[in-house]
Amino acid sequence: MSENALYRMKSNHLAELPGVGIRTKLLDIAATLDDVIAMGRGDPDLDTPKHIIEAGQKALETGKTHYTHVRGTIELRKAIAEKMKRDNNLDYDPENEIMVTVGAEMAMFLACYAIINPGDEVIVPTPRYTSYDEAITMWGGKIVEAKVTPDDDFAYKPEEIRKCITKKTKAISIVNPGNPIGLIDADTIREIAKIAVEHDLIVISDEIYENIIFDGTKHLSVAAIPGMKERTITLNGPSKSYAMTGWRVGFLAAPAPICEMLTEPSHTIAICCPAVSQAAALAAYTGSQDCVREMRKIYDERRTFMSQALHDMGLSYVKPRAGFYLFTDVASLGMTPDEFCLRLLKEEKVLIFPGALFADPTNRFVRISMLAPTDRIKLAAERMKRFVKKVRS
């Protein structure tokens, strides 16, 4: 076999994803530098709260190191059902309508497996969390982008969704609150629900950032709108709200026939979510929620600081009403987002990602993640100000 034989025989499913090359290049360069301030990934820098870690440790000490039910322990599913009722005004049967997964990514792959046939179209916003694109296309689905503009912070407009609908449209997929853009307002969510009912569509709604919302804004779950629970697959998990990304726990909530149909595929993919991680997630959902409020306060302080810093640099950005990110326009500096990120990393040792990784339709934006210690974010702002001043001069 020649050196490239395996690559030549790769599956046609392994399509090249847009923008991935620049991410790898940035990470490779960062690995060669000292004192890099990483503000690229969406991984909270805060530690998992102590009571959640202790629950995981206790699970290990008491022998919870074996397989659980494919859909998750019934204790965790009950806790998730109680959380959905408390926080989202939704009633789910924990035995039949909730499935614990290895992160929300797996939940999305299962959701697409359940509903998409070759040729089916799924309407998505731009910018967006593009990691889910692969879940849609691997089953033969076609991604259809609803038109948005930066003039109104890339607001997702119902009239543009309607323009995308064809006889092949199967679903609308959203991440709300979003990445890299923040919240979809409640009125728009209601309009999306109305469109779904009118055209007999499914909505896949990732709500994993639901607790990272600022300015007193309220989050509305699509499935909570009358007539929508039966046509919505909700994805969520404790990764963002409780700084538990590495525990790899997620869940989907959907009508019982969907969960039943996905049980065997879920078993085939992962058998079950790790028992120790489920025990930790149980503690997260049933324990004190003070940690969620405390972390949100820290993120809000970082958002306020970095927003002002960007303003002082003369850079415009999408107002971050939710999430960890500042989607920032660098076109005024006379360079592409890729060039901006590469030069900023090489010259000032600050790592951020270009908007191409998140389907930026303008090729003007970069995504700044506010997931580094606050003192490091302040140092990053100083470095960025110096870089911007140098470029402008």
BELCORVEN-V382010 format. One record per run of one state. SS is the DSSP state (A for helix, B for strand, O for the rest). FROM is the first residue (numbers start at 1). TO is the last residue. If there is no record, write none. Layout:
ss=SS from=FROM to=TO
ss=SS from=FROM to=TO
This chain:
ss=O from=1 to=4
ss=A from=5 to=8
ss=O from=9 to=19
ss=A from=20 to=30
ss=O from=31 to=36
ss=B from=37 to=38
ss=O from=39 to=49
ss=A from=50 to=61
ss=O from=62 to=73
ss=A from=74 to=88
ss=O from=89 to=97
ss=B from=98 to=101
ss=O from=102 to=102
ss=A from=103 to=115
ss=O from=116 to=120
ss=B from=121 to=124
ss=O from=125 to=130
ss=A from=131 to=137
ss=O from=138 to=141
ss=B from=142 to=145
ss=O from=146 to=149
ss=A from=150 to=152
ss=O from=153 to=157
ss=A from=158 to=164
ss=O from=165 to=168
ss=B from=169 to=175
ss=O from=176 to=185
ss=A from=186 to=198
ss=O from=199 to=201
ss=B from=202 to=206
ss=O from=207 to=212
ss=B from=213 to=213
ss=O from=214 to=221
ss=A from=222 to=224
ss=O from=225 to=228
ss=A from=229 to=231
ss=B from=232 to=236
ss=O from=237 to=244
ss=A from=245 to=247
ss=O from=248 to=249
ss=B from=250 to=253
ss=O from=254 to=255
ss=A from=256 to=270
ss=O from=271 to=274
ss=A from=275 to=286
ss=O from=287 to=289
ss=A from=290 to=313
ss=O from=314 to=316
ss=B from=317 to=317
ss=O from=318 to=321
ss=B from=322 to=322
ss=O from=323 to=324
ss=B from=325 to=329
ss=O from=330 to=330
ss=A from=331 to=333
ss=O from=334 to=336
ss=A from=337 to=348
ss=O from=349 to=349
ss=B from=350 to=351
ss=O from=352 to=352
ss=B from=353 to=354
ss=A from=355 to=358
ss=O from=359 to=364
ss=B from=365 to=369
ss=O from=370 to=373
ss=A from=374 to=392
ss=O from=393 to=393
